[in-house]
Amino acid sequence: MNIKVTVEFFFFQPFTQSVAQEFASLAEALATGTPVDPGFPAINLSYVNFHLQPENVLDTHPTGKPFGTVAVDRSRDQYSVGDKVNVSFWGANLRNDYLQGSSFLEVQRAVGSNWVTALDDGNWETKIHWARANHTMSLITLEWNIAPDTIAGEYRMFHRGFAKPDPISSKLEAYSGASKSFNVVTP
């Protein structure tokens, strides 16, 4: 089998020719099924933790309104499919803890006397917006675009996070808060 591989690169960097030659060699080996020398193993850098932004030093909240308190509740008593729910909480810098395995935002549905998570910040219908109200206060706005497949019922917006109330200590304080409940009606 005679295969000719032509590779063209339109950018000019110091190693462009070398990259083009290696790419052509790998493409030809792939096309012909020829084994390729794997070269040196990649260096494991999984233990390296890069911080490109400065650490959060301090989180505060308005007097009498602790972390997790609803700051602005734009929710109505009733919503329909296609509507958007927005609720803002006094919160903390979301970079304090990335909540791996958990969520900053939950849309919770009432099931009997319990609140069950219907959606979280991993769903396409939800968004979370973080903004500084001043140098140390944060407003966390939860947004939910109600989808056509939403089950009718009573819902609320729930937020959780971790605050850094002491600039000297690295200790974080867990907090959470929930909006007032509202109904979603479906056609």
ABEGO torsion letter per residue (X at the ends): XBBBBBBBBABBBAAAAAAAAAAAAAAAAAAAGBBBBAEBBBBBAAABBBBABBBBABBBBBBGBBBGBBABBABBABBBBGBBBBBBBBBBBAAABAGBGBBABBBBBBBEABBBBABBAABAABBBBBBBABAABBBBBBBBBBBAABBBEBBBBBBBBBBBABAABABBBBBBBBBBBBBBBBX
